[in-house]
Amino acid sequence: MEYIPFLHANQIFNIACEEDLTFSEVRAILDVLLRENAFDPMLQEARGQYRIEFDEALFEVWVAEMDVFVNRV
């Protein structure tokens, strides 16, 4: 599995997923992660994993630096 660069909120994130995601799903996931301050290195050590709901779908998301791995549950 490879990471795909994705520009959002003037930042570049590396997105990896097993299934295809829509642009709106990726943007919504990144918005939640930004609100949760998930890209702060101190918080990544403590948390790193998130469950995010969007449009009747549930995603498990792992964050490491600017890398985001998404799995649809």
All heavy atoms as a GROMACS GRO file, in nm:
protein
  610
    1MET      N    1   0.085  -0.116   0.000
    1MET     CA    2   0.000   0.000   0.000
    1MET      C    3   0.090   0.123   0.000
    1MET      O    4   0.188   0.130   0.074
    1MET     CB    5  -0.087  -0.003   0.125
    1MET     CG    6  -0.178   0.113   0.136
    1MET     SD    7  -0.290   0.101   0.276
    1MET     CE    8  -0.338  -0.069   0.273
    2GLU      N    9   0.057   0.218  -0.083
    2GLU     CA   10   0.138   0.339  -0.090
    2GLU      C   11   0.057   0.461  -0.047
    2GLU      O   12  -0.066   0.460  -0.051
    2GLU     CB   13   0.193   0.359  -0.230
    2GLU     CG   14   0.088   0.386  -0.336
    2GLU     CD   15   0.148   0.396  -0.474
    2GLU    OE1   16   0.194   0.294  -0.526
    2GLU    OE2   17   0.146   0.507  -0.530
    3TYR      N   18   0.128   0.561  -0.003
    3TYR     CA   19   0.065   0.686   0.039
    3TYR      C   20   0.049   0.778  -0.080
    3TYR      O   21   0.135   0.784  -0.168
    3TYR     CB   22   0.151   0.755   0.145
    3TYR     CG   23   0.144   0.689   0.280
    3TYR    CD1   24   0.235   0.592   0.316
    3TYR    CD2   25   0.043   0.722   0.370
    3TYR    CE1   26   0.228   0.530   0.441
    3TYR    CE2   27   0.035   0.661   0.494
    3TYR     CZ   28   0.128   0.566   0.528
    3TYR     OH   29   0.120   0.505   0.651
    4ILE      N   30  -0.063   0.849  -0.082
    4ILE     CA   31  -0.092   0.945  -0.189
    4ILE      C   32  -0.092   1.084  -0.127
    4ILE      O   33  -0.163   1.107  -0.028
    4ILE     CB   34  -0.229   0.915  -0.253
    4ILE    CG1   35  -0.226   0.775  -0.314
    4ILE    CG2   36  -0.265   1.020  -0.356
    4ILE    CD1   37  -0.361   0.724  -0.357
    5PRO      N   38  -0.015   1.178  -0.181
    5PRO     CA   39  -0.016   1.314  -0.126
    5PRO      C   40  -0.151   1.380  -0.150
    5PRO      O   41  -0.213   1.363  -0.256
    5PRO     CB   42   0.095   1.386  -0.202
    5PRO     CG   43   0.149   1.290  -0.301
    5PRO     CD   44   0.078   1.161  -0.290
    6PHE      N   45  -0.198   1.453  -0.050
    6PHE     CA   46  -0.328   1.518  -0.059
    6PHE      C   47  -0.315   1.657   0.005
    6PHE      O   48  -0.280   1.669   0.123
    6PHE     CB   49  -0.433   1.436   0.017
    6PHE     CG   50  -0.574   1.478  -0.009
    6PHE    CD1   51  -0.646   1.426  -0.115
    6PHE    CD2   52  -0.636   1.572   0.074
    6PHE    CE1   53  -0.777   1.465  -0.139
    6PHE    CE2   54  -0.767   1.611   0.050
    6PHE     CZ   55  -0.838   1.558  -0.057
    7LEU      N   56  -0.342   1.762  -0.073
    7LEU     CA   57  -0.335   1.899  -0.025
    7LEU      C   58  -0.470   1.938   0.036
    7LEU      O   59  -0.574   1.927  -0.030
    7LEU     CB   60  -0.300   1.995  -0.139
    7LEU     CG   61  -0.297   2.143  -0.106
    7LEU    CD1   62  -0.187   2.173  -0.004
    7LEU    CD2   63  -0.277   2.224  -0.231
    8HIS      N   64  -0.466   1.983   0.161
    8HIS     CA   65  -0.588   2.024   0.231
    8HIS      C   66  -0.550   2.126   0.337
    8HIS      O   67  -0.453   2.106   0.411
    8HIS     CB   68  -0.656   1.903   0.296
    8HIS     CG   69  -0.782   1.935   0.368
    8HIS    ND1   70  -0.898   1.969   0.301
    8HIS    CD2   71  -0.812   1.941   0.500
    8HIS    CE1   72  -0.993   1.992   0.389
    8HIS    NE2   73  -0.943   1.976   0.511
    9ALA      N   74  -0.623   2.235   0.345
    9ALA     CA   75  -0.600   2.342   0.443
    9ALA      C   76  -0.454   2.390   0.437
    9ALA      O   77  -0.390   2.411   0.540
    9ALA     CB   78  -0.637   2.295   0.583
   10ASN      N   79  -0.404   2.406   0.316
   10ASN     CA   80  -0.268   2.454   0.292
   10ASN      C   81  -0.160   2.365   0.353
   10ASN      O   82  -0.052   2.412   0.388
   10ASN     CB   83  -0.252   2.598   0.341
   10ASN     CG   84  -0.336   2.694   0.261
   10ASN    OD1   85  -0.345   2.680   0.139
   10ASN    ND2   86  -0.397   2.789   0.328
   11GLN      N   87  -0.189   2.238   0.369
   11GLN     CA   88  -0.092   2.141   0.419
   11GLN      C   89  -0.097   2.017   0.332
   11GLN      O   90  -0.202   1.984   0.276
   11GLN     CB   91  -0.125   2.102   0.563
   11GLN     CG   92  -0.118   2.217   0.660
   11GLN     CD   93  -0.152   2.172   0.801
   11GLN    OE1   94  -0.093   2.078   0.851
   11GLN    NE2   95  -0.248   2.238   0.863
   12ILE      N   96   0.015   1.949   0.322
   12ILE     CA   97   0.018   1.826   0.244
   12ILE      C   98   0.019   1.707   0.340
   12ILE      O   99   0.103   1.698   0.430
   12ILE     CB  100   0.141   1.820   0.152
   12ILE    CG1  101   0.132   1.931   0.049
   12ILE    CG2  102   0.150   1.683   0.084
   12ILE    CD1  103   0.248   1.939  -0.046
   13PHE      N  104  -0.078   1.619   0.321
   13PHE     CA  105  -0.091   1.498   0.401
   13PHE      C  106  -0.065   1.379   0.310
   13PHE      O  107  -0.089   1.386   0.189
   13PHE     CB  108  -0.233   1.487   0.458
   13PHE     CG  109  -0.272   1.605   0.542
   13PHE    CD1  110  -0.338   1.713   0.486
   13PHE    CD2  111  -0.241   1.608   0.677
   13PHE    CE1  112  -0.372   1.822   0.563
   13PHE    CE2  113  -0.276   1.716   0.755
   13PHE     CZ  114  -0.342   1.823   0.698
   14ASN      N  115  -0.019   1.270   0.365
   14ASN     CA  116   0.001   1.145   0.291
   14ASN      C  117  -0.109   1.049   0.334
   14ASN      O  118  -0.113   1.008   0.450
   14ASN     CB  119   0.139   1.087   0.322
   14ASN     CG  120   0.248   1.182   0.281
   14ASN    OD1  121   0.249   1.228   0.168
   14ASN    ND2  122   0.337   1.213   0.371
   15ILE      N  123  -0.197   1.015   0.242
   15ILE     CA  124  -0.314   0.934   0.271
   15ILE      C  125  -0.294   0.792   0.217
   15ILE      O  126  -0.255   0.774   0.101
   15ILE     CB  127  -0.441   0.993   0.206
   15ILE    CG1  128  -0.457   1.141   0.240
   15ILE    CG2  129  -0.564   0.913   0.245
   15ILE    CD1  130  -0.479   1.172   0.385
   16ALA      N  131  -0.321   0.693   0.301
   16ALA     CA  132  -0.319   0.553   0.258
   16ALA      C  133  -0.450   0.489   0.301
   16ALA      O  134  -0.501   0.515   0.410
   16ALA     CB  135  -0.202   0.479   0.319
   17CYS      N  136  -0.507   0.406   0.214
   17CYS     CA  137  -0.631   0.337   0.248
   17CYS      C  138  -0.640   0.209   0.165
   17CYS      O  139  -0.580   0.199   0.059
   17CYS     CB  140  -0.752   0.426   0.225
   17CYS     SG  141  -0.764   0.491   0.061
   18GLU      N  142  -0.714   0.114   0.219
   18GLU     CA  143  -0.732  -0.013   0.147
   18GLU      C  144  -0.841  -0.002   0.042
   18GLU      O  145  -0.839  -0.072  -0.057
   18GLU     CB  146  -0.763  -0.124   0.246
   18GLU     CG  147  -0.645  -0.156   0.335
   18GLU     CD  148  -0.673  -0.269   0.432
   18GLU    OE1  149  -0.789  -0.316   0.439
   18GLU    OE2  150  -0.579  -0.310   0.502
   19GLU      N  151  -0.938   0.085   0.066
   19GLU     CA  152  -1.048   0.106  -0.029
   19GLU      C  153  -1.039   0.248  -0.083
   19GLU      O  154  -0.979   0.335  -0.022
   19GLU     CB  155  -1.182   0.091   0.042
   19GLU     CG  156  -1.210  -0.044   0.098
   19GLU     CD  157  -1.346  -0.047   0.166
   19GLU    OE1  158  -1.435   0.030   0.129
   19GLU    OE2  159  -1.361  -0.128   0.257
   20ASP      N  160  -1.104   0.271  -0.196
   20ASP     CA  161  -1.110   0.406  -0.249
   20ASP      C  162  -1.198   0.492  -0.160
   20ASP      O  163  -1.301   0.447  -0.111
   20ASP     CB  164  -1.168   0.406  -0.391
   20ASP     CG  165  -1.071   0.348  -0.493
   20ASP    OD1  166  -0.949   0.347  -0.465
   20ASP    OD2  167  -1.117   0.304  -0.599
   21LEU      N  168  -1.155   0.615  -0.139
   21LEU     CA  169  -1.232   0.713  -0.064
   21LEU      C  170  -1.268   0.827  -0.157
   21LEU      O  171  -1.193   0.859  -0.249
   21LEU     CB  172  -1.150   0.769   0.053
   21LEU     CG  173  -1.102   0.671   0.158
   21LEU    CD1  174  -1.008   0.740   0.255
   21LEU    CD2  175  -1.219   0.609   0.231
   22THR      N  176  -1.382   0.891  -0.131
   22THR     CA  177  -1.418   1.009  -0.208
   22THR      C  178  -1.340   1.128  -0.155
   22THR      O  179  -1.289   1.128  -0.042
   22THR     CB  180  -1.569   1.039  -0.198
   22THR    OG1  181  -1.599   1.076  -0.064
   22THR    CG2  182  -1.652   0.919  -0.241
   23PHE      N  183  -1.331   1.233  -0.236
   23PHE     CA  184  -1.264   1.354  -0.190
   23PHE      C  185  -1.333   1.413  -0.068
   23PHE      O  186  -1.268   1.460   0.025
   23PHE     CB  187  -1.257   1.459  -0.302
   23PHE     CG  188  -1.155   1.428  -0.406
   23PHE    CD1  189  -1.194   1.404  -0.537
   23PHE    CD2  190  -1.020   1.423  -0.375
   23PHE    CE1  191  -1.099   1.376  -0.634
   23PHE    CE2  192  -0.924   1.395  -0.471
   23PHE     CZ  193  -0.964   1.371  -0.601
   24SER      N  194  -1.466   1.406  -0.065
   24SER     CA  195  -1.538   1.462   0.050
   24SER      C  196  -1.510   1.381   0.176
   24SER      O  197  -1.500   1.437   0.286
   24SER     CB  198  -1.687   1.471   0.023
   24SER     OG  199  -1.741   1.344  -0.005
   25GLU      N  200  -1.493   1.250   0.164
   25GLU     CA  201  -1.458   1.167   0.281
   25GLU      C  202  -1.319   1.204   0.333
   25GLU      O  203  -1.299   1.222   0.454
   25GLU     CB  204  -1.464   1.018   0.246
   25GLU     CG  205  -1.605   0.967   0.227
   25GLU     CD  206  -1.608   0.826   0.174
   25GLU    OE1  207  -1.515   0.781   0.103
   25GLU    OE2  208  -1.708   0.756   0.203
   26VAL      N  209  -1.224   1.216   0.242
   26VAL     CA  210  -1.088   1.251   0.283
   26VAL      C  211  -1.085   1.388   0.349
   26VAL      O  212  -1.026   1.407   0.456
   26VAL     CB  213  -0.989   1.246   0.164
   26VAL    CG1  214  -0.852   1.296   0.205
   26VAL    CG2  215  -0.981   1.105   0.108
   27ARG      N  216  -1.153   1.485   0.288
   27ARG     CA  217  -1.156   1.621   0.347
   27ARG      C  218  -1.222   1.620   0.483
   27ARG      O  219  -1.174   1.685   0.577
   27ARG     CB  220  -1.226   1.717   0.251
   27ARG     CG  221  -1.141   1.753   0.130
   27ARG     CD  222  -1.200   1.870   0.053
   27ARG     NE  223  -1.335   1.843   0.006
   27ARG     CZ  224  -1.367   1.795  -0.111
   27ARG    NH1  225  -1.272   1.767  -0.197
   27ARG    NH2  226  -1.491   1.774  -0.146
   28ALA      N  227  -1.331   1.548   0.499
   28ALA     CA  228  -1.401   1.543   0.628
   28ALA      C  229  -1.313   1.477   0.734
   28ALA      O  230  -1.306   1.526   0.849
   28ALA     CB  231  -1.533   1.466   0.614
   29ILE      N  232  -1.245   1.370   0.699
   29ILE     CA  233  -1.156   1.303   0.794
   29ILE      C  234  -1.044   1.397   0.836
   29ILE      O  235  -1.013   1.411   0.954
   29ILE     CB  236  -1.101   1.172   0.732
   29ILE    CG1  237  -1.212   1.069   0.722
   29ILE    CG2  238  -0.982   1.120   0.811
   29ILE    CD1  239  -1.178   0.949   0.635
   30LEU      N  240  -0.983   1.464   0.739
   30LEU     CA  241  -0.874   1.557   0.772
   30LEU      C  242  -0.923   1.674   0.856
   30LEU      O  243  -0.853   1.719   0.948
   30LEU     CB  244  -0.807   1.607   0.644
   30LEU     CG  245  -0.726   1.502   0.568
   30LEU    CD1  246  -0.676   1.558   0.436
   30LEU    CD2  247  -0.611   1.450   0.653
   31ASP      N  248  -1.044   1.722   0.830
   31ASP     CA  249  -1.099   1.831   0.911
   31ASP      C  250  -1.113   1.788   1.057
   31ASP      O  251  -1.078   1.863   1.148
   31ASP     CB  252  -1.236   1.876   0.858
   31ASP     CG  253  -1.224   1.962   0.733
   31ASP    OD1  254  -1.114   2.018   0.707
   31ASP    OD2  255  -1.325   1.974   0.661
   32VAL      N  256  -1.161   1.667   1.080
   32VAL     CA  257  -1.174   1.617   1.218
   32VAL      C  258  -1.037   1.605   1.281
   32VAL      O  259  -1.015   1.647   1.395
   32VAL     CB  260  -1.248   1.481   1.220
   32VAL    CG1  261  -1.238   1.417   1.358
   32VAL    CG2  262  -1.393   1.498   1.180
   33LEU      N  263  -0.942   1.549   1.208
   33LEU     CA  264  -0.808   1.533   1.262
   33LEU      C  265  -0.743   1.667   1.295
   33LEU      O  266  -0.676   1.682   1.399
   33LEU     CB  267  -0.720   1.454   1.165
   33LEU     CG  268  -0.762   1.309   1.141
   33LEU    CD1  269  -0.677   1.247   1.031
   33LEU    CD2  270  -0.754   1.228   1.269
   34LEU      N  271  -0.766   1.766   1.211
   34LEU     CA  272  -0.712   1.899   1.239
   34LEU      C  273  -0.777   1.960   1.363
   34LEU      O  274  -0.709   2.020   1.447
   34LEU     CB  275  -0.730   1.991   1.118
   34LEU     CG  276  -0.638   1.960   1.000
   34LEU    CD1  277  -0.683   2.034   0.875
   34LEU    CD2  278  -0.493   1.995   1.035
   35ARG      N  279  -0.909   1.944   1.376
   35ARG     CA  280  -0.978   1.995   1.496
   35ARG      C  281  -0.928   1.926   1.622
   35ARG      O  282  -0.920   1.988   1.728
   35ARG     CB  283  -1.129   1.976   1.484
   35ARG     CG  284  -1.199   2.081   1.402
   35ARG     CD  285  -1.349   2.078   1.421
   35ARG     NE  286  -1.410   1.949   1.399
   35ARG     CZ  287  -1.453   1.903   1.281
   35ARG    NH1  288  -1.442   1.978   1.173
   35ARG    NH2  289  -1.507   1.784   1.271
   36GLU      N  290  -0.896   1.798   1.612
   36GLU     CA  291  -0.848   1.719   1.726
   36GLU      C  292  -0.699   1.741   1.752
   36GLU      O  293  -0.644   1.682   1.844
   36GLU     CB  294  -0.874   1.570   1.703
   36GLU     CG  295  -1.020   1.533   1.696
   36GLU     CD  296  -1.085   1.530   1.833
   36GLU    OE1  297  -1.018   1.495   1.931
   36GLU    OE2  298  -1.204   1.561   1.839
   37ASN      N  299  -0.635   1.823   1.667
   37ASN     CA  300  -0.492   1.849   1.679
   37ASN      C  301  -0.410   1.719   1.666
   37ASN      O  302  -0.308   1.701   1.732
   37ASN     CB  303  -0.461   1.921   1.811
   37ASN     CG  304  -0.342   2.012   1.799
   37ASN    OD1  305  -0.295   2.040   1.689
   37ASN    ND2  306  -0.290   2.055   1.911
   38ALA      N  307  -0.455   1.631   1.580
   38ALA     CA  308  -0.396   1.498   1.566
   38ALA      C  309  -0.255   1.499   1.509
   38ALA      O  310  -0.184   1.400   1.521
   38ALA     CB  311  -0.486   1.412   1.476
   39PHE      N  312  -0.214   1.609   1.450
   39PHE     CA  313  -0.081   1.614   1.389
   39PHE      C  314   0.024   1.672   1.482
   39PHE      O  315   0.140   1.687   1.445
   39PHE     CB  316  -0.088   1.690   1.256
   39PHE     CG  317  -0.184   1.622   1.160
   39PHE    CD1  318  -0.313   1.670   1.145
   39PHE    CD2  319  -0.146   1.508   1.093
   39PHE    CE1  320  -0.402   1.605   1.061
   39PHE    CE2  321  -0.234   1.443   1.009
   39PHE     CZ  322  -0.362   1.492   0.993
   40ASP      N  323  -0.014   1.701   1.605
   40ASP     CA  324   0.080   1.744   1.708
   40ASP      C  325   0.159   1.621   1.754
   40ASP      O  326   0.099   1.523   1.798
   40ASP     CB  327   0.003   1.806   1.825
   40ASP     CG  328   0.093   1.853   1.936
   40ASP    OD1  329   0.192   1.784   1.969
   40ASP    OD2  330   0.063   1.959   1.993
   41PRO      N  331   0.292   1.624   1.744
   41PRO     CA  332   0.371   1.506   1.781
   41PRO      C  333   0.347   1.457   1.924
   41PRO      O  334   0.350   1.337   1.950
   41PRO     CB  335   0.516   1.553   1.764
   41PRO     CG  336   0.508   1.671   1.674
   41PRO     CD  337   0.374   1.732   1.695
   42MET      N  338   0.323   1.546   2.017
   42MET     CA  339   0.299   1.506   2.155
   42MET      C  340   0.168   1.428   2.168
   42MET      O  341   0.160   1.331   2.242
   42MET     CB  342   0.297   1.628   2.248
   42MET     CG  343   0.428   1.704   2.250
   42MET     SD  344   0.567   1.605   2.304
   42MET     CE  345   0.533   1.596   2.477
   43LEU      N  346   0.065   1.470   2.095
   43LEU     CA  347  -0.064   1.399   2.100
   43LEU      C  348  -0.057   1.266   2.025
   43LEU      O  349  -0.126   1.171   2.062
   43LEU     CB  350  -0.175   1.486   2.044
   43LEU     CG  351  -0.212   1.608   2.128
   43LEU    CD1  352  -0.319   1.690   2.059
   43LEU    CD2  353  -0.257   1.567   2.266
   44GLN      N  354   0.025   1.259   1.922
   44GLN     CA  355   0.036   1.133   1.847
   44GLN      C  356   0.092   1.022   1.934
   44GLN      O  357   0.050   0.908   1.923
   44GLN     CB  358   0.125   1.153   1.724
   44GLN     CG  359   0.054   1.228   1.614
   44GLN     CD  360   0.140   1.243   1.490
   44GLN    OE1  361   0.252   1.193   1.484
   44GLN    NE2  362   0.088   1.312   1.392
   45GLU      N  363   0.185   1.056   2.020
   45GLU     CA  364   0.240   0.955   2.110
   45GLU      C  365   0.134   0.900   2.204
   45GLU      O  366   0.131   0.782   2.234
   45GLU     CB  367   0.355   1.014   2.192
   45GLU     CG  368   0.480   1.035   2.112
   45GLU     CD  369   0.593   1.088   2.197
   45GLU    OE1  370   0.595   1.060   2.319
   45GLU    OE2  371   0.679   1.157   2.141
   46ALA      N  372   0.044   0.989   2.248
   46ALA     CA  373  -0.058   0.949   2.345
   46ALA      C  374  -0.178   0.884   2.278
   46ALA      O  375  -0.241   0.796   2.335
   46ALA     CB  376  -0.104   1.070   2.426
   47ARG      N  377  -0.212   0.928   2.157
   47ARG     CA  378  -0.335   0.880   2.095
   47ARG      C  379  -0.309   0.806   1.966
   47ARG      O  380  -0.310   0.685   1.962
   47ARG     CB  381  -0.432   0.997   2.075
   47ARG     CG  382  -0.567   0.952   2.031
   47ARG     CD  383  -0.672   1.055   2.050
   47ARG     NE  384  -0.800   1.001   2.010
   47ARG     CZ  385  -0.906   1.072   1.994
   47ARG    NH1  386  -0.904   1.201   2.016
   47ARG    NH2  387  -1.018   1.017   1.956
   48GLY      N  388  -0.294   0.876   1.856
   48GLY     CA  389  -0.259   0.816   1.728
   48GLY      C  390  -0.371   0.749   1.651
   48GLY      O  391  -0.364   0.736   1.531
   49GLN      N  392  -0.478   0.704   1.719
   49GLN     CA  393  -0.587   0.634   1.650
   49GLN      C  394  -0.719   0.706   1.677
   49GLN      O  395  -0.744   0.753   1.788
   49GLN     CB  396  -0.598   0.491   1.700
   49GLN     CG  397  -0.707   0.412   1.631
   49GLN     CD  398  -0.713   0.268   1.680
   49GLN    OE1  399  -0.637   0.226   1.765
   49GLN    NE2  400  -0.805   0.193   1.624
   50TYR      N  401  -0.804   0.712   1.573
   50TYR     CA  402  -0.932   0.783   1.582
   50TYR      C  403  -1.041   0.702   1.514
   50TYR      O  404  -1.014   0.627   1.421
   50TYR     CB  405  -0.922   0.920   1.513
   50TYR     CG  406  -0.818   1.009   1.575
   50TYR    CD1  407  -0.684   0.997   1.540
   50TYR    CD2  408  -0.853   1.103   1.671
   50TYR    CE1  409  -0.588   1.078   1.599
   50TYR    CE2  410  -0.757   1.183   1.730
   50TYR     CZ  411  -0.625   1.170   1.693
   50TYR     OH  412  -0.531   1.249   1.752
   51ARG      N  413  -1.163   0.718   1.561
   51ARG     CA  414  -1.281   0.663   1.493
   51ARG      C  415  -1.364   0.783   1.449
   51ARG      O  416  -1.403   0.865   1.531
   51ARG     CB  417  -1.362   0.574   1.585
   51ARG     CG  418  -1.287   0.443   1.615
   51ARG     CD  419  -1.363   0.353   1.707
   51ARG     NE  420  -1.479   0.291   1.646
   51ARG     CZ  421  -1.477   0.176   1.578
   51ARG    NH1  422  -1.365   0.113   1.562
   51ARG    NH2  423  -1.588   0.126   1.528
   52ILE      N  424  -1.387   0.792   1.319
   52ILE     CA  425  -1.452   0.910   1.262
   52ILE      C  426  -1.573   0.865   1.182
   52ILE      O  427  -1.562   0.776   1.096
   52ILE     CB  428  -1.355   0.989   1.173
   52ILE    CG1  429  -1.236   1.038   1.259
   52ILE    CG2  430  -1.425   1.103   1.103
   52ILE    CD1  431  -1.125   1.099   1.179
   53GLU      N  432  -1.687   0.927   1.209
   53GLU     CA  433  -1.809   0.902   1.132
   53GLU      C  434  -1.830   1.014   1.031
   53GLU      O  435  -1.810   1.131   1.063
   53GLU     CB  436  -1.929   0.896   1.225
   53GLU     CG  437  -1.933   0.773   1.312
   53GLU     CD  438  -2.060   0.766   1.394
   53GLU    OE1  439  -2.169   0.776   1.335
   53GLU    OE2  440  -2.047   0.753   1.516
   54PHE      N  441  -1.869   0.976   0.911
   54PHE     CA  442  -1.902   1.074   0.808
   54PHE      C  443  -1.998   1.010   0.710
   54PHE      O  444  -1.971   0.900   0.659
   54PHE     CB  445  -1.777   1.123   0.735
   54PHE     CG  446  -1.807   1.217   0.623
   54PHE    CD1  447  -1.848   1.346   0.650
   54PHE    CD2  448  -1.796   1.177   0.492
   54PHE    CE1  449  -1.878   1.433   0.546
   54PHE    CE2  450  -1.826   1.262   0.387
   54PHE     CZ  451  -1.866   1.392   0.415
   55ASP      N  452  -2.107   1.077   0.684
   55ASP     CA  453  -2.203   1.032   0.581
   55ASP      C  454  -2.242   0.886   0.600
   55ASP      O  455  -2.234   0.805   0.507
   55ASP     CB  456  -2.141   1.052   0.443
   55ASP     CG  457  -2.223   1.144   0.356
   55ASP    OD1  458  -2.319   1.205   0.407
   55ASP    OD2  459  -2.191   1.154   0.237
   56GLU      N  460  -2.280   0.849   0.721
   56GLU     CA  461  -2.325   0.715   0.756
   56GLU      C  462  -2.216   0.609   0.740
   56GLU      O  463  -2.246   0.490   0.730
   56GLU     CB  464  -2.450   0.677   0.677
   56GLU     CG  465  -2.568   0.769   0.705
   56GLU     CD  466  -2.693   0.728   0.631
   56GLU    OE1  467  -2.701   0.612   0.585
   56GLU    OE2  468  -2.782   0.812   0.618
   57ALA      N  469  -2.091   0.651   0.734
   57ALA     CA  470  -1.979   0.557   0.727
   57ALA      C  471  -1.891   0.579   0.849
   57ALA      O  472  -1.884   0.688   0.904
   57ALA     CB  473  -1.899   0.579   0.599
   58LEU      N  474  -1.825   0.473   0.892
   58LEU     CA  475  -1.734   0.480   1.006
   58LEU      C  476  -1.594   0.444   0.959
   58LEU      O  477  -1.575   0.346   0.885
   58LEU     CB  478  -1.780   0.382   1.115
   58LEU     CG  479  -1.697   0.378   1.242
   58LEU    CD1  480  -1.698   0.513   1.313
   58LEU    CD2  481  -1.750   0.270   1.334
   59PHE      N  482  -1.497   0.523   1.001
   59PHE     CA  483  -1.359   0.504   0.961
   59PHE      C  484  -1.271   0.490   1.084
   59PHE      O  485  -1.288   0.564   1.181
   59PHE     CB  486  -1.309   0.623   0.879
   59PHE     CG  487  -1.390   0.649   0.756
   59PHE    CD1  488  -1.493   0.742   0.757
   59PHE    CD2  489  -1.365   0.581   0.639
   59PHE    CE1  490  -1.569   0.766   0.645
   59PHE    CE2  491  -1.441   0.604   0.524
   59PHE     CZ  492  -1.543   0.697   0.527
   60GLU      N  493  -1.178   0.398   1.079
   60GLU     CA  494  -1.070   0.392   1.176
   60GLU      C  495  -0.952   0.460   1.110
   60GLU      O  496  -0.918   0.429   0.995
   60GLU     CB  497  -1.034   0.248   1.211
   60GLU     CG  498  -1.137   0.181   1.297
   60GLU     CD  499  -1.095   0.040   1.337
   60GLU    OE1  500  -1.006  -0.018   1.273
   60GLU    OE2  501  -1.154  -0.010   1.433
   61VAL      N  502  -0.891   0.552   1.183
   61VAL     CA  503  -0.786   0.634   1.125
   61VAL      C  504  -0.665   0.633   1.219
   61VAL      O  505  -0.680   0.652   1.340
   61VAL     CB  506  -0.836   0.780   1.105
   61VAL    CG1  507  -0.728   0.865   1.042
   61VAL    CG2  508  -0.962   0.782   1.020
   62TRP      N  509  -0.548   0.611   1.162
   62TRP     CA  510  -0.423   0.616   1.237
   62TRP      C  511  -0.340   0.730   1.181
   62TRP      O  512  -0.333   0.748   1.059
   62TRP     CB  513  -0.346   0.486   1.224
   62TRP     CG  514  -0.415   0.371   1.289
   62TRP    CD1  515  -0.398   0.327   1.417
   62TRP    CD2  516  -0.514   0.287   1.231
   62TRP    NE1  517  -0.481   0.220   1.442
   62TRP    CE2  518  -0.554   0.193   1.327
   62TRP    CE3  519  -0.575   0.280   1.106
   62TRP    CZ2  520  -0.648   0.096   1.304
   62TRP    CZ3  521  -0.670   0.184   1.082
   62TRP    CH2  522  -0.704   0.093   1.180
   63VAL      N  523  -0.275   0.804   1.269
   63VAL     CA  524  -0.194   0.919   1.229
   63VAL      C  525  -0.052   0.901   1.280
   63VAL      O  526  -0.031   0.868   1.397
   63VAL     CB  527  -0.255   1.049   1.286
   63VAL    CG1  528  -0.169   1.169   1.249
   63VAL    CG2  529  -0.397   1.069   1.238
   64ALA      N  530   0.044   0.923   1.192
   64ALA     CA  531   0.186   0.923   1.227
   64ALA      C  532   0.251   1.036   1.149
   64ALA      O  533   0.260   1.029   1.026
   64ALA     CB  534   0.251   0.790   1.194
   65GLU      N  535   0.290   1.140   1.220
   65GLU     CA  536   0.342   1.262   1.158
   65GLU      C  537   0.234   1.315   1.063
   65GLU      O  538   0.124   1.341   1.106
   65GLU     CB  539   0.478   1.239   1.094
   65GLU     CG  540   0.583   1.200   1.195
   65GLU     CD  541   0.717   1.172   1.132
   65GLU    OE1  542   0.735   1.194   1.010
   65GLU    OE2  543   0.805   1.127   1.206
   66MET      N  544   0.263   1.326   0.935
   66MET     CA  545   0.162   1.374   0.839
   66MET      C  546   0.104   1.259   0.757
   66MET      O  547   0.033   1.280   0.660
   66MET     CB  548   0.224   1.480   0.745
   66MET     CG  549   0.273   1.603   0.817
   66MET     SD  550   0.148   1.684   0.918
   66MET     CE  551   0.061   1.778   0.795
   67ASP      N  552   0.134   1.137   0.798
   67ASP     CA  553   0.081   1.018   0.731
   67ASP      C  554  -0.052   0.979   0.795
   67ASP      O  555  -0.062   0.974   0.918
   67ASP     CB  556   0.178   0.900   0.741
   67ASP     CG  557   0.308   0.927   0.669
   67ASP    OD1  558   0.311   1.013   0.580
   67ASP    OD2  559   0.408   0.860   0.703
   68VAL      N  560  -0.151   0.951   0.712
   68VAL     CA  561  -0.284   0.915   0.761
   68VAL      C  562  -0.326   0.785   0.694
   68VAL      O  563  -0.333   0.778   0.571
   68VAL     CB  564  -0.385   1.027   0.727
   68VAL    CG1  565  -0.524   0.991   0.776
   68VAL    CG2  566  -0.341   1.160   0.786
   69PHE      N  567  -0.350   0.683   0.774
   69PHE     CA  568  -0.399   0.557   0.723
   69PHE      C  569  -0.546   0.544   0.760
   69PHE      O  570  -0.584   0.560   0.876
   69PHE     CB  571  -0.322   0.438   0.782
   69PHE     CG  572  -0.374   0.306   0.734
   69PHE    CD1  573  -0.343   0.262   0.606
   69PHE    CD2  574  -0.459   0.231   0.812
   69PHE    CE1  575  -0.395   0.140   0.559
   69PHE    CE2  576  -0.510   0.111   0.767
   69PHE     CZ  577  -0.477   0.066   0.640
   70VAL      N  578  -0.630   0.517   0.659
   70VAL     CA  579  -0.776   0.513   0.679
   70VAL      C  580  -0.828   0.374   0.645
   70VAL      O  581  -0.795   0.319   0.538
   70VAL     CB  582  -0.846   0.619   0.591
   70VAL    CG1  583  -0.996   0.616   0.614
   70VAL    CG2  584  -0.790   0.757   0.615
   71ASN      N  585  -0.911   0.320   0.732
   71ASN     CA  586  -0.977   0.193   0.708
   71ASN      C  587  -1.128   0.211   0.731
   71ASN      O  588  -1.169   0.256   0.838
   71ASN     CB  589  -0.923   0.086   0.802
   71ASN     CG  590  -0.981  -0.050   0.775
   71ASN    OD1  591  -1.002  -0.086   0.659
   71ASN    ND2  592  -1.007  -0.125   0.878
   72ARG      N  593  -1.207   0.177   0.630
   72ARG     CA  594  -1.352   0.185   0.644
   72ARG      C  595  -1.398   0.063   0.724
   72ARG      O  596  -1.364  -0.050   0.695
   72ARG     CB  597  -1.420   0.185   0.507
   72ARG     CG  598  -1.568   0.211   0.511
   72ARG     CD  599  -1.629   0.202   0.371
   72ARG     NE  600  -1.558   0.281   0.272
   72ARG     CZ  601  -1.594   0.404   0.236
   72ARG    NH1  602  -1.696   0.462   0.292
   72ARG    NH2  603  -1.525   0.469   0.144
   73VAL      N  604  -1.476   0.088   0.830
   73VAL     CA  605  -1.521  -0.020   0.918
   73VAL      C  606  -1.653  -0.075   0.867
   73VAL      O  607  -1.736  -0.006   0.821
   73VAL     CB  608  -1.538   0.032   1.062
   73VAL    CG1  609  -1.584  -0.079   1.154
   73VAL    CG2  610  -1.406   0.088   1.110
   0.00000   0.00000   0.00000
